[in-house]
Amino acid sequence: MTIKMNKKDIVYQELKKKIISNEIPPGSSIHEADFANMLGVSKIPIREALRQLENDGLVENISGRGTKVCEITIKNIRETFEIREIIECGVTGTSSSRVWRRQLGGSFILFTRVRGDCGGTR
């Protein structure tokens, strides 16, 4: 199965990769025309990709000044780890309770069989 990406998606993935890999470091300006030429597209997919990157929190559009890659702050890092902890605890709790219920269910069935085989009733 082949997934065809539109120009905006291609530009978005390329810019995101460059930001995450620090090829475009925090604080750097992103000039639409430069990236349009580099990626061989018009400015429209660049603008659309930048809006998506802004929604992701990777860039910020400063009115009248253009788009910059967001700075990484201690607050950002702390928030990221807090969110990750919440997600991991939720996933762990959900999966462990499912496993616990399955194990308990199996143990209960085993207990009732053994109890029945021994003729024991209390």
DOKEVO-593881 format. One record per atom (N, C-alpha, C): residue in one letter; y, x, z. Coordinates in nm, 2 decimals. Example, Ala and Ser with C-alpha at 12.3 -4.5 7.8 and 13.67 -1.06 7.14 Angstrom:
REM residues 2
R A -0.57 1.32 0.78 $
R A -0.45 1.23 0.78 $
R A -0.33 1.32 0.78 $
R S -0.22 1.28 0.71 $
R S -0.11 1.37 0.71 $
R S 0.00 1.29 0.79 $
END
This chain:
REM residues 122
R M -0.12 0.08 0.00 $
R M 0.00 0.00 0.00 $
R M 0.12 0.09 0.00 $
R T 0.21 0.07 -0.09 $
R T 0.33 0.14 -0.11 $
R T 0.45 0.06 -0.06 $
R I 0.53 0.12 0.03 $
R I 0.65 0.06 0.08 $
R I 0.77 0.12 0.01 $
R K 0.84 0.03 -0.06 $
R K 0.96 0.08 -0.13 $
R K 1.08 0.06 -0.04 $
R M 1.15 0.18 -0.02 $
R M 1.27 0.17 0.07 $
R M 1.39 0.16 -0.02 $
R N 1.49 0.09 0.02 $
R N 1.61 0.08 -0.05 $
R N 1.70 0.20 -0.02 $
R K 1.81 0.22 -0.09 $
R K 1.90 0.34 -0.07 $
R K 1.95 0.35 0.07 $
R K 1.99 0.24 0.13 $
R K 2.04 0.24 0.26 $
R K 1.94 0.29 0.36 $
R D 1.81 0.25 0.34 $
R D 1.71 0.29 0.43 $
R D 1.68 0.44 0.42 $
R I 1.68 0.49 0.29 $
R I 1.66 0.63 0.27 $
R I 1.77 0.71 0.33 $
R V 1.90 0.67 0.31 $
R V 2.01 0.74 0.37 $
R V 2.00 0.74 0.52 $
R Y 1.97 0.62 0.57 $
R Y 1.96 0.60 0.72 $
R Y 1.86 0.70 0.77 $
R Q 1.74 0.71 0.72 $
R Q 1.63 0.80 0.76 $
R Q 1.68 0.94 0.75 $
R E 1.74 0.98 0.64 $
R E 1.79 1.12 0.62 $
R E 1.89 1.16 0.72 $
R L 1.99 1.07 0.74 $
R L 2.10 1.10 0.84 $
R L 2.04 1.11 0.98 $
R K 1.96 1.01 1.01 $
R K 1.90 1.01 1.15 $
R K 1.82 1.14 1.17 $
R K 1.74 1.18 1.07 $
R K 1.66 1.30 1.09 $
R K 1.76 1.42 1.11 $
R K 1.86 1.43 1.04 $
R K 1.96 1.54 1.05 $
R K 2.03 1.54 1.19 $
R I 2.06 1.42 1.24 $
R I 2.12 1.41 1.37 $
R I 2.02 1.45 1.48 $
R I 1.91 1.39 1.47 $
R I 1.81 1.42 1.58 $
R I 1.76 1.57 1.58 $
R S 1.75 1.63 1.46 $
R S 1.71 1.77 1.45 $
R S 1.83 1.86 1.48 $
R N 1.95 1.81 1.50 $
R N 2.07 1.88 1.53 $
R N 2.13 1.96 1.41 $
R E 2.08 1.92 1.29 $
R E 2.14 1.98 1.17 $
R E 2.29 1.93 1.16 $
R I 2.31 1.81 1.21 $
R I 2.44 1.76 1.22 $
R I 2.46 1.75 1.37 $
R P 2.53 1.84 1.43 $
R P 2.54 1.85 1.58 $
R P 2.63 1.74 1.64 $
R P 2.62 1.71 1.77 $
R P 2.71 1.62 1.83 $
R P 2.85 1.66 1.82 $
R G 2.94 1.56 1.80 $
R G 3.08 1.58 1.78 $
R G 3.12 1.60 1.63 $
R S 3.02 1.63 1.55 $
R S 3.05 1.65 1.41 $
R S 3.10 1.52 1.34 $
R S 3.19 1.54 1.24 $
R S 3.24 1.43 1.16 $
R S 3.14 1.41 1.05 $
R I 3.12 1.28 1.01 $
R I 3.04 1.25 0.90 $
R I 3.13 1.20 0.79 $
R H 3.15 1.27 0.68 $
R H 3.23 1.23 0.57 $
R H 3.15 1.16 0.47 $
R E 3.18 1.03 0.44 $
R E 3.10 0.95 0.35 $
R E 3.09 1.02 0.21 $
R A 3.20 1.07 0.16 $
R A 3.19 1.12 0.02 $
R A 3.10 1.24 0.02 $
R D 3.11 1.33 0.12 $
R D 3.02 1.45 0.12 $
R D 2.87 1.41 0.12 $
R F 2.84 1.32 0.21 $
R F 2.70 1.28 0.21 $
R F 2.65 1.20 0.09 $
R A 2.74 1.12 0.03 $
R A 2.71 1.05 -0.09 $
R A 2.68 1.15 -0.20 $
R N 2.76 1.25 -0.21 $
R N 2.73 1.36 -0.31 $
R N 2.60 1.43 -0.28 $
R M 2.58 1.47 -0.16 $
R M 2.46 1.54 -0.12 $
R M 2.34 1.46 -0.14 $
R L 2.34 1.33 -0.12 $
R L 2.22 1.25 -0.13 $
R L 2.21 1.18 -0.26 $
R G 2.31 1.19 -0.35 $
R G 2.31 1.13 -0.48 $
R G 2.32 0.98 -0.48 $
R V 2.40 0.93 -0.39 $
R V 2.42 0.78 -0.38 $
R V 2.57 0.75 -0.38 $
R S 2.60 0.62 -0.39 $
R S 2.74 0.58 -0.37 $
R S 2.77 0.58 -0.22 $
R K 2.90 0.55 -0.19 $
R K 2.94 0.54 -0.05 $
R K 2.88 0.41 0.02 $
R I 2.85 0.31 -0.06 $
R I 2.80 0.19 0.01 $
R I 2.68 0.21 0.09 $
R P 2.57 0.27 0.04 $
R P 2.46 0.29 0.13 $
R P 2.49 0.38 0.25 $
R I 2.58 0.47 0.23 $
R I 2.62 0.56 0.34 $
R I 2.69 0.48 0.45 $
R R 2.78 0.39 0.41 $
R R 2.85 0.30 0.51 $
R R 2.75 0.21 0.58 $
R E 2.65 0.16 0.51 $
R E 2.55 0.07 0.57 $
R E 2.46 0.15 0.67 $
R A 2.42 0.27 0.63 $
R A 2.34 0.35 0.72 $
R A 2.42 0.39 0.84 $
R L 2.55 0.42 0.82 $
R L 2.63 0.46 0.94 $
R L 2.65 0.34 1.04 $
R R 2.66 0.22 0.98 $
R R 2.66 0.10 1.07 $
R R 2.53 0.09 1.15 $
R Q 2.42 0.11 1.09 $
R Q 2.29 0.11 1.16 $
R Q 2.28 0.22 1.26 $
R L 2.32 0.34 1.23 $
R L 2.32 0.45 1.32 $
R L 2.42 0.43 1.44 $
R E 2.53 0.36 1.41 $
R E 2.62 0.32 1.52 $
R E 2.55 0.22 1.62 $
R N 2.48 0.12 1.56 $
R N 2.40 0.03 1.64 $
R N 2.30 0.10 1.72 $
R D 2.24 0.21 1.67 $
R D 2.14 0.28 1.74 $
R D 2.20 0.38 1.85 $
R G 2.33 0.39 1.84 $
R G 2.40 0.47 1.94 $
R G 2.40 0.62 1.91 $
R L 2.38 0.65 1.78 $
R L 2.38 0.79 1.74 $
R L 2.51 0.84 1.68 $
R V 2.59 0.75 1.63 $
R V 2.72 0.78 1.58 $
R V 2.82 0.68 1.64 $
R E 2.95 0.72 1.63 $
R E 3.05 0.62 1.67 $
R E 3.16 0.62 1.56 $
R N 3.21 0.50 1.53 $
R N 3.32 0.49 1.43 $
R N 3.45 0.48 1.51 $
R I 3.53 0.58 1.48 $
R I 3.66 0.59 1.55 $
R I 3.77 0.54 1.45 $
R S 3.82 0.42 1.49 $
R S 3.92 0.36 1.40 $
R S 4.02 0.45 1.35 $
R G 4.03 0.46 1.22 $
R G 4.14 0.55 1.15 $
R G 4.10 0.69 1.15 $
R R 3.99 0.73 1.21 $
R R 3.95 0.88 1.22 $
R R 3.82 0.90 1.16 $
R G 3.74 0.80 1.13 $
R G 3.61 0.82 1.07 $
R G 3.49 0.81 1.17 $
R T 3.38 0.87 1.12 $
R T 3.26 0.86 1.20 $
R T 3.22 0.99 1.26 $
R K 3.18 1.00 1.38 $
R K 3.14 1.12 1.45 $
R K 3.00 1.10 1.51 $
R V 2.92 1.21 1.52 $
R V 2.80 1.20 1.59 $
R V 2.83 1.20 1.74 $
R C 2.76 1.11 1.81 $
R C 2.78 1.09 1.95 $
R C 2.75 1.22 2.03 $
R E 2.83 1.25 2.13 $
R E 2.80 1.35 2.22 $
R E 2.69 1.31 2.32 $
R I 2.61 1.41 2.36 $
R I 2.50 1.38 2.45 $
R I 2.56 1.41 2.59 $
R T 2.55 1.31 2.68 $
R T 2.61 1.33 2.81 $
R T 2.49 1.32 2.92 $
R I 2.52 1.37 3.04 $
R I 2.42 1.35 3.14 $
R I 2.39 1.20 3.17 $
R K 2.50 1.12 3.16 $
R K 2.48 0.98 3.17 $
R K 2.38 0.92 3.07 $
R N 2.39 0.96 2.94 $
R N 2.30 0.92 2.83 $
R N 2.16 0.96 2.87 $
R I 2.14 1.08 2.91 $
R I 2.01 1.13 2.94 $
R I 1.95 1.06 3.06 $
R R 2.03 1.03 3.16 $
R R 1.98 0.96 3.28 $
R R 1.94 0.82 3.24 $
R E 2.03 0.75 3.16 $
R E 1.99 0.61 3.11 $
R E 1.87 0.61 3.03 $
R T 1.85 0.71 2.95 $
R T 1.73 0.72 2.86 $
R T 1.61 0.73 2.95 $
R F 1.61 0.82 3.05 $
R F 1.49 0.84 3.14 $
R F 1.47 0.71 3.22 $
R E 1.58 0.64 3.26 $
R E 1.56 0.52 3.34 $
R E 1.49 0.41 3.26 $
R I 1.54 0.40 3.13 $
R I 1.48 0.30 3.04 $
R I 1.33 0.34 3.01 $
R R 1.31 0.46 2.99 $
R R 1.17 0.51 2.96 $
R R 1.08 0.48 3.08 $
R E 1.13 0.51 3.20 $
R E 1.05 0.48 3.33 $
R E 1.02 0.33 3.34 $
R I 1.12 0.25 3.31 $
R I 1.09 0.10 3.32 $
R I 0.99 0.06 3.22 $
R I 1.00 0.11 3.10 $
R I 0.90 0.07 2.99 $
R I 0.76 0.12 3.03 $
R E 0.75 0.25 3.07 $
R E 0.62 0.31 3.11 $
R E 0.56 0.24 3.23 $
R C 0.64 0.21 3.33 $
R C 0.58 0.14 3.44 $
R C 0.54 0.00 3.40 $
R G 0.61 -0.07 3.32 $
R G 0.57 -0.20 3.27 $
R G 0.44 -0.20 3.19 $
R V 0.43 -0.10 3.10 $
R V 0.31 -0.09 3.02 $
R V 0.19 -0.05 3.11 $
R T 0.21 0.04 3.20 $
R T 0.11 0.09 3.29 $
R T 0.06 -0.03 3.38 $
R G 0.15 -0.10 3.44 $
R G 0.12 -0.21 3.52 $
R G 0.04 -0.32 3.45 $
R T 0.09 -0.35 3.33 $
R T 0.02 -0.45 3.25 $
R T -0.12 -0.41 3.21 $
R S -0.13 -0.29 3.16 $
R S -0.26 -0.24 3.11 $
R S -0.36 -0.22 3.23 $
R S -0.31 -0.17 3.35 $
R S -0.39 -0.15 3.46 $
R S -0.44 -0.28 3.52 $
R S -0.35 -0.38 3.52 $
R S -0.40 -0.51 3.57 $
R S -0.50 -0.58 3.48 $
R R -0.49 -0.55 3.36 $
R R -0.60 -0.60 3.26 $
R R -0.73 -0.53 3.29 $
R V -0.72 -0.40 3.30 $
R V -0.84 -0.32 3.33 $
R V -0.90 -0.36 3.46 $
R W -0.82 -0.38 3.56 $
R W -0.86 -0.42 3.70 $
R W -0.93 -0.55 3.69 $
R R -0.87 -0.65 3.62 $
R R -0.94 -0.78 3.61 $
R R -1.07 -0.77 3.54 $
R R -1.08 -0.69 3.43 $
R R -1.20 -0.67 3.36 $
R R -1.31 -0.61 3.45 $
R Q -1.27 -0.51 3.53 $
R Q -1.36 -0.44 3.62 $
R Q -1.40 -0.53 3.73 $
R L -1.31 -0.60 3.79 $
R L -1.34 -0.69 3.89 $
R L -1.43 -0.80 3.84 $
R G -1.40 -0.85 3.72 $
R G -1.49 -0.96 3.67 $
R G -1.63 -0.91 3.65 $
R G -1.65 -0.79 3.59 $
R G -1.78 -0.73 3.58 $
R G -1.85 -0.70 3.71 $
R S -1.77 -0.66 3.81 $
R S -1.83 -0.63 3.94 $
R S -1.88 -0.76 4.01 $
R F -1.80 -0.86 3.99 $
R F -1.83 -0.99 4.05 $
R F -1.96 -1.04 3.99 $
R I -1.97 -1.03 3.86 $
R I -2.10 -1.08 3.79 $
R I -2.21 -1.00 3.84 $
R L -2.20 -0.86 3.84 $
R L -2.30 -0.78 3.89 $
R L -2.34 -0.81 4.04 $
R F -2.24 -0.84 4.12 $
R F -2.27 -0.87 4.26 $
R F -2.35 -1.00 4.27 $
R T -2.31 -1.10 4.19 $
R T -2.38 -1.23 4.20 $
R T -2.52 -1.22 4.15 $
R R -2.55 -1.13 4.05 $
R R -2.68 -1.11 4.00 $
R R -2.77 -1.04 4.10 $
R V -2.71 -0.94 4.16 $
R V -2.79 -0.86 4.27 $
R V -2.81 -0.96 4.38 $
R R -2.72 -1.03 4.42 $
R R -2.73 -1.12 4.53 $
R R -2.84 -1.23 4.50 $
R G -2.84 -1.28 4.38 $
R G -2.94 -1.37 4.34 $
R G -3.08 -1.31 4.33 $
R D -3.09 -1.19 4.28 $
R D -3.22 -1.12 4.27 $
R D -3.28 -1.10 4.41 $
R C -3.19 -1.07 4.51 $
R C -3.24 -1.04 4.64 $
R C -3.27 -1.17 4.72 $
R G -3.23 -1.28 4.66 $
R G -3.25 -1.41 4.73 $
R G -3.16 -1.43 4.84 $
R G -3.05 -1.35 4.85 $
R G -2.96 -1.36 4.96 $
R G -2.85 -1.45 4.94 $
R T -2.84 -1.54 5.03 $
R T -2.72 -1.63 5.03 $
R T -2.66 -1.63 5.17 $
R R -2.54 -1.63 5.18 $
R R -2.47 -1.63 5.32 $
R R -2.39 -1.75 5.34 $
END
